[in-house]
Amino acid sequence: MTNRDAEPEREMVRRIAPFGLPAAAAALAAGALAGGWGVGWSACVGIAVVTLNFVANGLSLARAARVSLQALMAVALFGFVVRLGAILAFMFLLNRFGWFSPLAFGLAVVPATLLLLGFEMKLLAGGLGTELQIPPSAGATRGRLFR
């Protein structure tokens, strides 16, 4: 099996992303009951941001893994910073609207992120990605191993 055949990042996105819509609906309902529609929509947007961030992360990692290990590492490290900056900018943009509640947004984002990470760890512990094979480097195939 080659790297192109084994894409655990895409499989994780396929398994987790469908939970985004029901979670956003639940956040909307809970927020609306707790503090009104503005709070509900803020929590709903928070869940949507977490879901979209996860999908963007998974798809960008899958694409980078097809390029090289260096690209994968660069996307993993710098992609996090870029996505975090985009989320922060989006939150500042939303804060200009009267209906937006940063507290509700944060109270939706933090637990959703923790739940998402927990589910991701459960999938990985269950064997997702074990079929991934990293090809040897060109130097190793020519008998020049690092010592």
Backbone as JSON, one array per atom type, in Angstrom:
{
  "sequence": "MTNRDAEPEREMVRRIAPFGLPAAAAALAAGALAGGWGVGWSACVGIAVVTLNFVANGLSLARAARVSLQALMAVALFGFVVRLGAILAFMFLLNRFGWFSPLAFGLAVVPATLLLLGFEMKLLAGGLGTELQIPPSAGATRGRLFR",
  "N": [[0.86, -1.18, 0.0], [0.58, 2.21, -0.8], [1.51, 5.65, 0.04], [-0.44, 7.21, -1.18], [-2.65, 5.6, -1.17], [-3.22, 5.17, 1.51], [-4.73, 7.24, 3.53], [-5.11, 8.43, 6.37], [-5.87, 10.87, 7.44], [-7.89, 11.93, 5.79], [-9.79, 9.94, 6.2], [-10.36, 10.32, 8.89], [-11.56, 12.85, 8.78], [-13.77, 12.16, 7.25], [-15.11, 10.52, 9.05], [-15.58, 12.13, 11.33], [-16.56, 14.73, 10.63], [-19.39, 14.64, 9.95], [-20.65, 14.92, 12.44], [-20.63, 17.58, 13.0], [-22.81, 19.24, 12.12], [-25.16, 18.33, 13.65], [-24.1, 18.91, 16.2], [-23.75, 21.67, 16.06], [-26.41, 22.46, 15.81], [-27.4, 21.6, 18.3], [-25.87, 23.25, 19.96], [-26.87, 25.73, 19.18], [-29.54, 25.51, 20.06], [-29.17, 25.05, 22.86], [-27.76, 27.37, 23.58], [-29.62, 29.35, 22.88], [-31.66, 28.77, 24.65], [-30.34, 29.27, 27.04], [-29.52, 31.98, 26.94], [-30.73, 33.48, 24.95], [-31.27, 34.24, 21.41], [-28.97, 35.43, 20.26], [-26.86, 34.49, 21.84], [-27.21, 31.79, 21.31], [-26.71, 31.67, 18.51], [-24.05, 32.5, 18.53], [-22.79, 30.4, 19.89], [-23.38, 28.36, 18.1], [-21.96, 29.21, 15.82], [-19.42, 28.98, 16.88], [-19.15, 26.16, 17.1], [-19.31, 25.52, 14.4], [-16.96, 26.75, 13.48], [-15.0, 25.22, 14.79], [-15.47, 22.73, 13.59], [-15.01, 23.31, 10.84], [-12.34, 24.11, 11.01], [-11.15, 21.69, 11.78], [-11.72, 20.11, 9.51], [-10.34, 21.55, 7.51], [-7.74, 21.26, 8.5], [-7.39, 18.42, 8.41], [-7.71, 17.86, 5.64], [-5.69, 19.44, 4.51], [-3.42, 18.31, 5.67], [-3.58, 15.73, 4.59], [-3.18, 16.27, 1.89], [-0.6, 17.4, 1.96], [0.84, 15.21, 2.87], [0.97, 13.65, 0.63], [2.83, 14.96, -0.84], [5.44, 15.33, 0.48], [7.41, 14.32, 3.35], [8.52, 16.54, 4.55], [6.84, 18.6, 3.69], [4.52, 17.79, 4.95], [5.24, 18.11, 7.66], [5.65, 20.9, 7.68], [3.09, 21.87, 7.06], [1.7, 20.86, 9.23], [2.89, 22.26, 11.39], [2.95, 25.1, 10.68], [0.43, 25.44, 9.6], [-1.3, 25.2, 11.75], [-0.82, 27.6, 13.15], [-1.63, 29.47, 11.23], [-4.36, 28.78, 10.88], [-5.29, 29.23, 13.49], [-4.85, 31.98, 13.7], [-6.65, 32.84, 11.74], [-9.08, 32.08, 12.91], [-9.06, 33.73, 15.16], [-9.1, 36.26, 13.93], [-11.59, 36.07, 12.67], [-13.22, 35.94, 14.91], [-12.8, 38.51, 16.0], [-13.93, 40.0, 13.94], [-16.61, 39.12, 14.05], [-17.22, 40.13, 16.55], [-17.93, 42.71, 16.19], [-20.59, 42.78, 15.7], [-23.76, 43.23, 17.23], [-25.22, 41.06, 18.21], [-23.42, 39.05, 18.72], [-21.8, 36.92, 21.04], [-18.89, 36.73, 22.67], [-18.25, 35.16, 24.9], [-20.11, 33.01, 24.81], [-19.32, 31.94, 22.39], [-16.67, 31.14, 22.98], [-17.24, 29.33, 25.06], [-18.43, 27.35, 23.63], [-16.5, 26.62, 21.74], [-14.21, 25.65, 23.18], [-15.0, 23.22, 24.72], [-15.93, 21.73, 22.52], [-13.65, 21.44, 20.95], [-12.04, 19.94, 22.7], [-13.6, 17.59, 22.92], [-13.52, 16.78, 20.25], [-10.77, 16.29, 19.91], [-10.51, 14.18, 21.72], [-12.13, 12.22, 20.49], [-10.72, 11.91, 18.14], [-8.33, 10.85, 19.16], [-9.35, 8.44, 20.09], [-10.06, 7.19, 17.68], [-7.51, 6.94, 16.52], [-6.26, 5.31, 18.44], [-7.74, 3.07, 18.05], [-6.7, 2.01, 15.77], [-6.75, 3.42, 13.36], [-4.95, 4.6, 10.66], [-2.82, 2.91, 10.9], [-2.07, 1.53, 8.7], [-0.5, 3.14, 7.24], [2.42, 3.73, 5.41], [5.7, 4.75, 5.44], [7.86, 5.68, 3.0], [11.31, 4.68, 2.49], [14.08, 6.98, 2.71], [15.92, 8.5, -0.03], [18.67, 8.37, 0.39], [18.91, 6.24, 2.18], [18.16, 4.09, 0.62], [20.27, 3.82, -1.05], [22.26, 2.82, 0.48], [23.45, 4.62, 2.2], [23.22, 5.28, 5.22], [22.27, 7.25, 8.03], [24.35, 7.76, 10.82]],
  "CA": [[0.0, 0.0, 0.0], [1.39, 3.43, -0.9], [0.99, 6.82, 0.75], [-1.65, 7.72, -1.84], [-3.77, 4.74, -0.83], [-3.47, 5.26, 2.94], [-4.9, 8.63, 3.95], [-5.88, 8.43, 7.61], [-6.43, 12.21, 7.69], [-9.18, 12.01, 5.09], [-10.71, 9.02, 6.86], [-10.8, 10.97, 10.12], [-12.5, 13.9, 8.39], [-14.99, 11.48, 6.83], [-15.8, 9.96, 10.22], [-15.92, 13.12, 12.37], [-17.26, 15.91, 10.12], [-20.86, 14.58, 10.02], [-21.14, 15.31, 13.76], [-20.61, 19.04, 13.11], [-24.15, 19.84, 11.97], [-25.98, 18.12, 14.86], [-23.5, 19.61, 17.34], [-24.07, 23.09, 15.9], [-27.84, 22.61, 16.13], [-27.53, 21.47, 19.75], [-25.3, 24.47, 20.55], [-27.84, 26.8, 18.92], [-30.69, 25.32, 20.96], [-28.75, 25.25, 24.25], [-27.44, 28.78, 23.76], [-30.86, 30.13, 22.82], [-32.37, 28.55, 25.92], [-29.57, 29.84, 28.15], [-29.36, 33.43, 26.94], [-31.34, 34.14, 23.8], [-30.81, 33.83, 20.08], [-27.6, 35.88, 20.02], [-25.98, 33.52, 22.5], [-27.35, 30.55, 20.56], [-25.99, 31.77, 17.24], [-22.63, 32.59, 18.83], [-22.36, 29.03, 20.18], [-23.49, 27.62, 16.83], [-20.82, 29.63, 14.99], [-18.25, 28.38, 17.5], [-19.09, 24.76, 16.7], [-19.0, 25.51, 12.97], [-15.55, 27.1, 13.34], [-14.22, 24.05, 15.2], [-15.63, 21.71, 12.55], [-14.3, 23.75, 9.63], [-10.91, 24.06, 11.32], [-10.75, 20.29, 11.73], [-11.76, 19.66, 8.11], [-9.22, 22.19, 6.82], [-6.53, 20.62, 8.99], [-7.3, 17.06, 7.88], [-7.51, 17.85, 4.19], [-4.38, 20.0, 4.18], [-2.42, 17.31, 6.04], [-3.64, 14.64, 3.61], [-2.54, 16.73, 0.65], [0.83, 17.56, 2.21], [1.44, 13.88, 3.01], [1.22, 13.14, -0.72], [3.96, 15.7, -1.42], [6.67, 14.87, 1.13], [7.38, 14.4, 4.81], [8.82, 17.93, 4.92], [5.6, 19.36, 3.48], [3.61, 17.38, 6.02], [5.66, 18.79, 8.89], [5.42, 22.34, 7.53], [1.65, 22.11, 7.16], [1.29, 20.59, 10.62], [3.35, 23.32, 12.27], [2.54, 26.44, 10.29], [-1.01, 25.43, 9.36], [-1.94, 25.46, 13.04], [-0.71, 29.03, 13.44], [-2.45, 30.18, 10.24], [-5.78, 28.56, 11.2], [-5.57, 29.91, 14.75], [-4.96, 33.4, 13.36], [-7.91, 33.05, 11.01], [-10.17, 31.99, 13.89], [-9.01, 34.94, 15.97], [-9.57, 37.37, 13.09], [-13.02, 35.87, 12.49], [-13.87, 36.31, 16.17], [-12.79, 39.97, 16.08], [-14.91, 40.47, 12.96], [-17.94, 38.87, 14.6], [-17.42, 40.93, 17.76], [-18.5, 44.01, 15.78], [-22.05, 42.64, 15.63], [-24.38, 43.31, 18.54], [-25.76, 39.77, 18.65], [-22.35, 38.1, 18.99], [-21.33, 36.77, 22.41], [-17.59, 36.04, 22.72], [-18.28, 34.16, 25.96], [-20.8, 31.82, 24.29], [-18.44, 31.4, 21.34], [-15.59, 30.43, 23.66], [-17.77, 28.19, 25.8], [-18.73, 26.29, 22.65], [-15.27, 26.2, 21.06], [-13.28, 24.89, 24.03], [-15.4, 21.82, 24.9], [-16.03, 21.05, 21.22], [-12.28, 21.08, 20.57], [-11.61, 18.84, 23.56], [-14.32, 16.39, 22.5], [-12.99, 16.4, 18.95], [-9.46, 15.69, 20.13], [-10.74, 12.89, 22.36], [-12.63, 11.28, 19.48], [-9.6, 11.67, 17.24], [-7.43, 9.92, 19.85], [-10.03, 7.14, 20.11], [-9.91, 6.61, 16.35], [-6.11, 6.56, 16.35], [-5.99, 4.17, 19.32], [-8.43, 1.93, 17.46], [-5.95, 1.49, 14.64], [-6.81, 4.23, 12.16], [-3.65, 5.1, 10.25], [-1.75, 1.92, 11.06], [-1.67, 1.03, 7.37], [0.38, 4.14, 6.62], [3.8, 3.3, 5.24], [6.59, 5.85, 5.06], [8.92, 5.11, 2.17], [12.65, 5.06, 2.93], [14.65, 8.12, 2.0], [16.78, 8.13, -1.15], [19.98, 8.02, 0.93], [18.85, 4.93, 2.8], [18.06, 3.06, -0.4], [21.58, 3.69, -1.7], [23.21, 2.29, 1.44], [24.04, 5.68, 3.0], [22.38, 5.52, 6.39], [22.81, 8.17, 9.03], [24.86, 7.05, 12.01]],
  "C": [[0.9, 1.23, 0.0], [0.77, 4.54, -0.08], [-0.3, 7.34, 0.14], [-2.87, 6.88, -1.48], [-4.17, 4.89, 0.64], [-3.54, 6.72, 3.35], [-5.76, 8.68, 5.21], [-6.49, 9.8, 7.92], [-7.79, 12.36, 7.02], [-10.22, 11.1, 5.74], [-11.24, 9.62, 8.16], [-11.82, 12.07, 9.82], [-13.84, 13.26, 8.01], [-15.8, 10.97, 8.03], [-16.3, 11.02, 11.19], [-16.78, 14.26, 11.86], [-18.79, 15.8, 10.17], [-21.44, 14.96, 11.38], [-21.23, 16.82, 13.92], [-21.99, 19.67, 13.06], [-25.05, 19.57, 13.18], [-25.42, 18.84, 16.09], [-23.8, 21.1, 17.27], [-25.53, 23.36, 16.23], [-28.07, 22.52, 17.63], [-26.98, 22.71, 20.46], [-26.25, 25.66, 20.36], [-29.0, 26.71, 19.9], [-30.3, 25.6, 22.41], [-28.44, 26.73, 24.53], [-28.67, 29.66, 23.76], [-31.65, 29.97, 24.1], [-31.67, 29.25, 27.08], [-29.56, 31.37, 28.14], [-29.95, 34.16, 25.75], [-30.68, 33.73, 22.5], [-29.39, 34.29, 19.76], [-26.58, 34.93, 20.63], [-26.02, 32.2, 21.74], [-26.58, 30.57, 19.24], [-24.48, 31.85, 17.46], [-22.06, 31.2, 19.12], [-22.38, 28.18, 18.91], [-22.31, 27.94, 15.92], [-19.53, 29.04, 15.56], [-18.07, 26.92, 17.1], [-18.73, 24.66, 15.21], [-17.53, 25.82, 12.72], [-14.66, 25.91, 13.71], [-14.28, 22.96, 14.12], [-14.87, 22.08, 11.29], [-12.79, 23.74, 9.83], [-10.39, 22.63, 11.23], [-10.71, 19.77, 10.3], [-10.59, 20.26, 7.33], [-7.89, 21.56, 7.22], [-6.35, 19.23, 8.37], [-7.01, 17.03, 6.39], [-6.15, 18.42, 3.79], [-3.26, 19.03, 4.56], [-2.4, 16.15, 5.04], [-2.95, 15.04, 2.31], [-1.02, 16.86, 0.83], [1.53, 16.21, 2.32], [1.73, 13.26, 1.65], [2.43, 13.81, -1.35], [5.27, 15.18, -0.84], [6.49, 14.95, 2.64], [7.65, 15.83, 5.28], [7.58, 18.81, 4.75], [4.59, 19.04, 4.58], [3.96, 18.08, 7.33], [5.4, 20.29, 8.82], [3.94, 22.67, 7.68], [1.17, 21.88, 8.59], [1.69, 21.73, 11.55], [2.79, 24.69, 11.92], [1.04, 26.53, 10.02], [-1.78, 25.72, 10.63], [-1.96, 26.95, 13.34], [-1.61, 29.83, 12.5], [-3.94, 30.02, 10.58], [-6.18, 29.24, 12.49], [-5.71, 31.41, 14.53], [-6.24, 33.72, 12.63], [-9.1, 33.0, 11.96], [-10.22, 33.25, 14.74], [-9.51, 36.15, 15.18], [-11.08, 37.28, 12.88], [-13.78, 36.27, 13.75], [-13.9, 37.83, 16.34], [-13.8, 40.58, 15.11], [-16.33, 40.3, 13.5], [-18.25, 39.75, 15.81], [-17.98, 42.32, 17.43], [-20.03, 43.98, 15.73], [-22.62, 42.59, 17.04], [-24.87, 41.97, 19.07], [-24.68, 38.8, 19.1], [-21.93, 38.12, 20.45], [-20.0, 36.03, 22.42], [-17.54, 34.95, 23.78], [-18.95, 32.87, 25.46], [-19.96, 31.14, 23.21], [-17.34, 30.57, 21.98], [-16.06, 29.21, 24.41], [-18.24, 27.07, 24.88], [-17.46, 25.74, 22.04], [-14.41, 25.29, 21.93], [-13.76, 23.45, 24.25], [-15.51, 21.06, 23.58], [-14.65, 20.6, 20.75], [-11.77, 19.91, 21.4], [-12.3, 17.53, 23.19], [-13.8, 15.87, 21.16], [-11.64, 15.73, 19.09], [-9.58, 14.32, 20.79], [-11.21, 11.84, 21.37], [-11.54, 10.93, 18.49], [-8.61, 10.69, 17.87], [-8.04, 8.52, 19.91], [-9.89, 6.44, 18.76], [-8.48, 6.13, 16.11], [-5.75, 5.35, 17.21], [-6.65, 2.9, 18.79], [-7.78, 1.4, 16.2], [-6.03, 2.3, 13.37], [-5.42, 4.79, 11.86], [-2.53, 4.09, 10.38], [-1.28, 1.37, 9.73], [-0.74, 1.99, 6.65], [1.81, 3.63, 6.57], [4.61, 4.5, 4.77], [7.72, 5.25, 4.24], [10.29, 5.53, 2.68], [13.18, 6.22, 2.11], [15.58, 7.63, 0.91], [18.16, 7.72, -0.66], [20.0, 6.63, 1.53], [18.78, 3.82, 1.76], [19.37, 2.85, -1.14], [22.65, 3.19, -0.73], [23.87, 3.35, 2.29], [23.11, 6.02, 4.15], [23.05, 6.51, 7.33], [23.26, 7.37, 10.24], [24.85, 7.98, 13.17]]
}
